[in-house]
Amino acid sequence: MNVGVPRELKDGERRVGVTPDGVRRLVADGHGVRVAANAGAAVGFTDADYRAAGAQIADPEAVWRCELIVKVKELQPAEFPLLVRGTTVFGFAQLNRDPVLLEAVLAAEIDVIAYETVRDAAGRLPLLAPMSRIAGRLAPIEGAHALATDRGGAGVLLTGVDAVPGAKVVVIGAGNVGGEAARIAARLGARVTVFSRGAARREALASALAAEGHAIAACALDDPRDARFVERVIDADLVIGGVLEPGTLSPKLLSRELLSAMRPGSALVDVGIDQGGIAETSRMTKLSAPTYVECGVVHYAVPNMPSLVARTATLALTDATLPCVRTLAGKGVARALAADAALAAGAMVRDGAIVHAGLAADAAAHRVRVA
């Protein structure tokens, strides 16, 4: 099979879908690999590295004519004219929140397999997980920047200093994003409260941090109208949203009214903005302009945070995705999906039709033309 690796076009995106080592393995499997010029340059992988691994450096049109396209972020409008009927795109799809993107995919009659919905036998999200952990670790750092006065923040130092305590941080979610965000924030000296629906993860996180000497408050999130949740959010210097509903839009847990009650200059890092975000006030930003102020709160809502550490993120992502790429290329897409339930869970669109239930529901809500 011919495998194409395009150069990413999303604002600030520097990751690449396949490393030279991944190319070497695919070529050894008997596949042809076409890599767009400078696709990996931003993370230190030169065209010469890819050629040495056995890839052909090609123009965008030749790359997109490959049967399997391996990329990182969702398709951009400039890529729509390059789509070839029958091609399979394997990457973060983000079709739920973007009706225009979904309509373009359906009209092009391509197949889309989404990293964010591939599940393993235990129901985990192995391709999304490393990026979620990176985003979680970055969230308190970006939140600290958002609290600075040059971003419109109140001038609160996340770590505190001397007799001045660290910032009050509320983390919503205790999974890969929330757990990592809570760990980093607590270790930096912030006063952390975690709200989560999952008791086991929440309590395990609190116990692990307590063993390190970093006590946090761990609270159940049964209803976003609960008094304790409302009070902690209003009192917070920084709120980090780490809730994910794979394959569908995120729940809106922070109302405009609640955000308006926070102290002016507080901050929100809405990590799940790719799935619509958890706040009514959240709208997608980009790495070149990451924040805006609404209701007096500095919002950070960048969908590709891991690109801030693009080399580490590329290595972590491709370590997880390459086995799937080799399976898809080796067996062919149809046979691979039929034989592998994990990959099949990632199928969003096949032959111009939506095949994922969560996407179908969101498409209906957006009134997307599906036929």
C-alpha positions in Angstrom: 0.0 0.0 0.0 1.1 3.6 -0.6 1.1 5.6 2.6 1.1 9.4 2.5 2.4 11.7 5.2 1.4 15.4 4.6 2.8 18.5 6.2 0.4 19.8 8.9 -1.3 23.1 8.0 -3.1 23.9 11.3 -2.0 27.1 13.0 1.1 26.4 15.1 1.0 22.6 14.4 4.6 21.2 14.1 4.0 17.5 14.8 4.3 15.0 12.0 2.3 11.8 11.5 5.2 9.3 10.9 8.8 9.6 11.9 11.8 8.4 9.8 12.0 5.3 12.0 8.3 4.7 11.2 9.0 5.1 7.5 11.8 2.6 7.8 9.5 0.0 9.3 6.7 0.6 6.8 9.2 0.2 3.9 10.5 -3.0 5.4 6.9 -4.2 5.5 6.9 -3.7 1.7 4.9 -0.4 1.5 5.6 2.8 -0.4 5.8 6.0 1.7 5.4 9.5 0.3 6.3 12.3 2.7 5.6 16.0 1.9 8.6 18.3 1.8 9.5 19.6 5.2 6.8 17.6 6.9 9.0 16.9 9.9 11.4 19.8 9.7 10.0 21.6 12.7 10.7 18.6 15.0 14.1 17.9 13.7 13.4 15.3 11.0 14.8 16.5 7.7 13.8 15.4 4.2 17.2 13.7 4.0 16.3 11.7 7.1 13.1 10.5 5.4 14.9 9.7 2.1 17.5 7.7 4.0 14.6 5.7 5.6 13.2 4.9 2.2 10.5 7.5 1.7 9.9 9.5 -1.5 9.7 13.3 -0.9 6.7 14.4 -2.8 4.4 17.4 -3.5 1.1 17.6 -1.7 -0.9 16.3 -4.6 1.2 13.1 -4.8 1.0 12.6 -1.1 -2.8 12.9 -1.0 -3.1 10.3 -3.9 -1.9 7.6 -1.5 -4.4 5.0 -0.3 -3.7 5.7 3.4 -3.0 9.2 4.7 -1.4 9.4 8.2 -1.6 12.8 9.8 -2.0 14.5 13.1 -4.6 17.2 13.2 -8.0 17.4 11.5 -8.3 18.3 7.8 -7.9 22.0 7.1 -9.9 23.8 4.4 -6.8 24.1 2.2 -6.7 20.3 2.1 -10.3 19.8 1.0 -9.5 20.1 -2.7 -6.7 17.5 -2.3 -9.0 14.8 -1.0 -9.3 11.7 -3.3 -12.4 9.5 -3.2 -11.6 6.2 -1.5 -8.7 7.4 0.5 -8.5 6.6 4.2 -7.4 9.4 6.5 -6.0 8.3 9.9 -5.5 11.0 12.4 -7.3 13.2 14.9 -10.6 13.8 13.1 -12.6 16.3 15.3 -15.7 15.9 13.1 -18.2 16.3 15.9 -17.8 20.0 16.4 -17.3 21.2 12.8 -20.2 20.7 10.4 -18.3 22.3 7.5 -15.5 19.8 8.0 -17.9 16.9 8.2 -19.8 17.9 5.1 -16.5 18.2 3.2 -15.5 14.7 4.3 -18.8 13.2 3.3 -18.8 15.0 0.0 -15.3 13.7 -0.8 -16.4 10.1 -0.1 -13.2 9.4 1.9 -12.9 7.1 4.9 -11.9 8.6 8.3 -10.5 6.7 11.2 -10.1 8.9 14.3 -7.2 8.6 16.8 -9.5 10.0 19.5 -12.0 7.1 19.3 -9.8 4.0 18.8 -10.2 1.9 21.9 -8.3 -1.1 23.3 -9.8 -4.2 24.8 -10.1 -2.5 28.2 -12.1 0.4 26.7 -9.2 2.9 27.0 -8.1 5.4 24.3 -4.5 4.4 23.6 -3.9 6.8 20.7 -5.4 9.8 22.5 -3.9 9.0 25.9 -0.3 10.3 25.3 -1.5 13.6 23.9 -4.0 13.9 26.8 -1.2 13.4 29.3 1.0 16.0 27.6 -1.9 18.5 27.4 -2.7 17.8 31.1 0.9 18.6 32.0 0.9 21.7 30.0 -2.4 23.0 31.3 -1.2 24.4 34.6 1.8 26.0 32.9 -0.4 27.7 30.3 -2.8 28.6 33.0 0.0 30.3 34.9 0.7 32.4 31.8 -3.0 33.2 31.5 -3.0 34.5 35.1 -0.3 37.0 34.3 -1.3 40.6 33.7 0.0 40.7 30.1 -2.8 38.2 29.2 -5.5 40.1 31.2 -5.0 38.0 34.3 -5.2 39.2 37.9 -1.4 38.8 38.4 -1.6 35.6 40.5 1.6 33.5 40.7 0.6 29.9 40.5 3.4 28.7 42.8 3.0 31.4 45.5 6.1 32.8 47.2 7.3 33.1 50.8 4.2 33.6 53.0 1.9 34.1 49.9 0.1 30.8 49.1 -0.1 29.3 45.7 -3.1 29.8 43.4 -6.4 28.0 44.0 -6.8 25.6 41.1 -9.9 23.6 40.3 -9.4 20.6 38.0 -12.5 19.1 36.4 -11.9 15.5 35.5 -9.4 12.9 36.9 -8.5 11.0 33.8 -5.4 11.5 31.6 -5.8 15.2 31.3 -7.2 16.1 34.7 -4.9 13.7 36.6 -1.8 15.1 35.0 -3.0 18.7 35.5 -3.7 18.1 39.1 -0.3 16.5 39.7 1.7 19.3 38.1 -0.4 22.0 39.7 0.0 20.4 43.2 3.7 19.9 42.7 4.2 23.5 41.7 2.6 24.6 45.0 -1.0 25.4 43.9 -3.9 24.5 46.2 -5.8 22.0 44.1 -9.4 20.7 44.1 -10.3 17.9 41.7 -13.9 17.2 40.7 -14.7 14.0 38.9 -17.5 11.5 38.4 -15.1 8.5 38.7 -14.6 7.8 42.3 -11.8 5.2 41.8 -9.6 7.5 39.7 -10.3 10.5 41.9 -9.3 8.8 45.1 -6.3 7.1 43.6 -5.0 10.4 42.4 -5.5 12.0 45.9 -3.8 9.1 47.6 -0.8 9.2 45.2 -0.3 12.9 45.7 -0.8 12.7 49.5 2.0 10.1 49.5 4.2 12.7 47.8 3.3 15.3 50.4 0.9 17.2 48.1 -2.6 17.1 49.6 -5.5 17.9 47.3 -9.2 18.0 47.8 -11.0 15.3 45.8 -14.7 15.8 45.3 -17.5 14.0 43.4 -19.1 15.8 40.5 -22.6 14.6 40.4 -24.3 17.8 39.2 -22.6 21.1 38.1 -25.2 22.9 40.1 -24.0 21.4 43.4 -23.2 24.1 45.9 -19.6 22.8 46.6 -18.8 22.8 42.9 -20.2 26.2 42.3 -18.4 27.7 45.4 -15.0 26.2 44.5 -15.2 27.4 40.9 -16.2 30.9 41.9 -13.3 31.0 44.4 -10.7 29.6 42.0 -7.9 31.5 40.4 -7.6 28.9 37.7 -10.0 26.3 36.4 -8.8 23.5 34.2 -11.3 21.5 32.1 -10.2 17.9 31.6 -13.5 16.2 30.7 -13.7 14.1 27.6 -16.7 12.3 26.0 -15.0 10.3 23.2 -16.8 10.5 19.9 -19.3 13.2 21.0 -19.3 16.8 22.2 -18.2 17.7 25.7 -20.8 18.4 28.3 -21.3 22.1 29.2 -20.4 22.2 32.9 -19.5 25.8 33.3 -22.3 28.3 32.6 -21.8 31.9 31.5 -23.4 32.9 34.8 -20.9 30.8 36.8 -17.9 32.2 34.9 -19.2 35.8 35.5 -19.2 35.2 39.2 -15.5 34.4 39.3 -13.1 37.1 40.3 -12.0 39.2 37.3 -8.6 38.1 36.0 -9.2 34.5 36.9 -8.4 31.9 34.2 -9.9 28.9 32.4 -7.9 26.4 30.4 -10.4 24.4 28.5 -8.4 21.4 27.3 -11.3 19.6 25.7 -12.0 22.5 23.2 -11.5 20.0 20.3 -14.8 18.5 21.4 -16.5 21.8 22.0 -15.2 22.6 25.5 -16.9 22.5 28.9 -17.8 26.2 29.2 -20.6 28.1 27.5 -18.1 30.9 27.0 -15.4 28.7 25.3 -14.5 29.2 21.7 -11.5 27.8 19.9 -8.2 29.8 19.9 -4.9 29.1 18.2 -1.3 28.9 19.3 -0.5 32.3 17.7 -3.3 34.0 19.7 -4.1 31.6 22.6 -6.3 33.6 24.9 -9.2 36.0 25.1 -11.1 37.6 28.0 -14.9 37.0 28.4 -17.0 37.5 31.5 -13.8 38.9 33.1 -12.1 35.4 32.8 -9.0 34.8 30.7 -9.8 31.8 28.4 -7.1 29.5 27.0 -8.7 27.2 24.4 -6.1 25.9 22.1 -7.0 22.6 20.5 -3.4 21.5 19.7 -1.6 22.2 23.0 0.9 19.3 22.6 2.4 21.1 19.6 4.0 23.4 22.1 6.4 20.5 22.8 6.1 19.1 19.2 9.2 16.8 19.2 8.2 15.0 22.4 4.6 14.9 21.3 5.5 13.5 17.9 7.6 10.7 19.4 4.9 9.8 22.0 2.1 9.9 19.4 3.8 7.9 16.7 4.9 5.3 19.2 1.2 4.7 19.9 -0.1 5.0 16.3 2.6 3.1 14.2 1.3 -0.4 15.1 -2.1 0.7 13.8 -0.7 2.2 10.7 1.2 -1.0 10.0 -2.0 -3.1 10.5 -4.1 -0.8 8.2 -1.4 -0.9 5.5 -0.7 -4.6 5.9 -4.2 -6.0 5.9 -5.9 -3.3 4.0 -8.4 -1.0 5.7 -11.5 -3.1 5.3 -9.9 -6.3 6.6 -8.1 -4.5 9.4 -11.3 -3.0 10.7 -13.1 -6.3 10.4 -10.4 -8.1 12.4 -9.6 -5.4 15.0 -12.4 -4.1 17.2 -10.1 -1.4 18.6 -9.5 0.1 15.1 -13.1 -0.4 14.2 -14.1 1.8 17.2 -12.2 4.6 15.5 -14.1 4.5 12.2 -16.1 7.7 11.9 -16.9 7.8 8.1 -16.8 5.0 5.5 -17.7 5.4 1.9 -19.3 8.8 2.3 -21.5 7.7 5.3 -21.3 8.2 9.0 -20.7 5.0 10.8 -20.1 6.2 14.4 -23.1 6.6 16.6 -21.8 9.6 18.5 -20.9 11.5 15.4 -24.3 10.6 13.9 -26.1 12.2 16.8 -24.0 15.3 16.7 -24.4 15.6 12.9 -28.2 15.4 13.4 -28.0 18.2 16.0 -26.0 20.3 13.6 -28.3 19.4 10.7 -25.4 18.2 8.6 -26.4 16.9 5.2 -25.4 13.2 5.4 -26.6 12.1 2.1 
